[in-house]
Amino acid sequence: FMRMEKWIFDSPDQAGEAFRQFIKDFFQQNKLVEGGLKIGEHAVDLKDLKIPVLNIYAEQDHLVPPAASKALKNLIGSKDYTELAFPGGHIGIYVSGKAQATVTPAISDWLKKRG
């Protein structure tokens, strides 16, 4: 419980303009998926992502539904794509004892297989 409480209340302040731009680009205009997102002067295209991807999502996530996470598979260019479904919610996937016992070793195993 203490890990969860610390995680919930340990949120740094956000610069107003940066947060506004984030909401506009990622939520309102969905630029990461639809195109048009730039980081500095570089255009971001998910199809250019060729590195191994481990997509971990929570099955009962009320903020990022599993379907939203699993959609990544069809958006990227990587041939090495793995999904790991966690039986929990949005916060539990990060700080619960169950996550520490299952997600952390799964990440370690996934990384070891890739050298």
C-alpha positions in Angstrom: 0.0 0.0 0.0 2.8 2.4 0.8 4.4 1.9 -2.6 1.1 2.8 -4.2 0.5 5.8 -2.1 4.0 7.1 -2.8 3.5 6.6 -6.5 0.2 8.4 -6.6 1.4 11.5 -4.7 4.9 11.7 -6.2 4.0 13.6 -9.3 6.2 16.5 -10.4 4.6 19.7 -11.5 4.1 20.1 -15.2 4.9 23.2 -17.2 1.6 24.6 -18.4 2.5 25.1 -22.0 4.3 21.7 -22.3 1.2 20.0 -20.8 -1.1 21.9 -23.2 0.9 20.9 -26.2 1.0 17.2 -25.0 -2.8 17.1 -24.7 -3.2 18.7 -28.1 -0.7 16.5 -29.9 -1.4 13.1 -28.3 -5.1 13.3 -27.3 -6.9 15.8 -29.4 -5.0 15.3 -32.7 -3.6 11.8 -32.1 -0.4 12.8 -34.0 1.6 9.7 -32.9 -0.8 7.4 -34.7 -2.2 9.8 -37.4 1.2 11.4 -38.3 2.5 14.9 -37.9 4.3 14.4 -34.6 7.7 16.0 -34.4 10.4 15.7 -31.8 12.6 18.7 -32.4 12.9 18.8 -36.2 12.5 15.0 -36.6 9.1 13.6 -37.8 8.0 10.5 -35.9 6.7 7.6 -37.9 5.8 4.4 -35.9 6.5 2.2 -38.9 10.2 3.3 -38.6 10.3 1.5 -35.2 12.3 -1.6 -36.0 13.7 -2.5 -32.6 12.3 -5.3 -30.4 9.1 -4.1 -28.5 7.7 -5.5 -25.3 4.2 -4.1 -24.8 3.0 -4.6 -21.2 -0.6 -3.7 -20.4 -3.0 -4.2 -17.6 -6.2 -6.2 -18.4 -8.4 -4.1 -16.1 -6.8 -0.7 -16.9 -9.6 1.9 -16.9 -7.3 4.7 -18.3 -5.5 2.8 -21.1 -7.8 0.0 -22.2 -6.1 -3.2 -23.4 -7.4 -2.6 -26.9 -5.6 0.8 -27.0 -2.3 -0.9 -26.0 -2.6 -3.9 -28.2 -3.2 -1.6 -31.3 0.5 -0.8 -31.2 1.3 -4.2 -32.9 -0.2 -3.0 -36.2 1.3 0.5 -36.0 5.0 -0.3 -35.7 7.6 -1.7 -38.1 9.2 -4.1 -35.7 9.1 -7.9 -36.5 10.0 -8.6 -32.9 6.9 -7.7 -30.9 5.7 -9.3 -27.7 2.7 -8.6 -25.5 2.5 -9.2 -21.8 -1.0 -9.0 -20.3 -1.0 -8.2 -16.5 -4.1 -9.3 -14.5 -4.6 -5.9 -12.8 -5.3 -2.3 -13.2 -3.5 0.9 -14.2 -1.7 1.5 -11.0 -1.3 -2.1 -9.9 0.8 -2.9 -12.9 3.5 -0.6 -11.6 3.5 -0.9 -7.8 1.6 -4.0 -6.7 3.3 -7.0 -5.1 1.8 -9.2 -7.9 3.5 -7.0 -10.5 6.8 -7.2 -8.7 6.6 -11.0 -8.7 5.4 -11.4 -12.3 6.1 -8.4 -14.5 9.6 -7.7 -13.4 10.9 -11.3 -14.0 9.0 -11.3 -17.4 10.9 -8.1 -18.4 14.2 -9.6 -17.3 13.6 -12.8 -19.3 12.5 -10.9 -22.4 15.7 -8.8 -22.2 17.9 -11.9 -21.6 16.5 -13.6 -24.7 17.6 -10.5 -26.8 21.2 -10.4 -25.4 
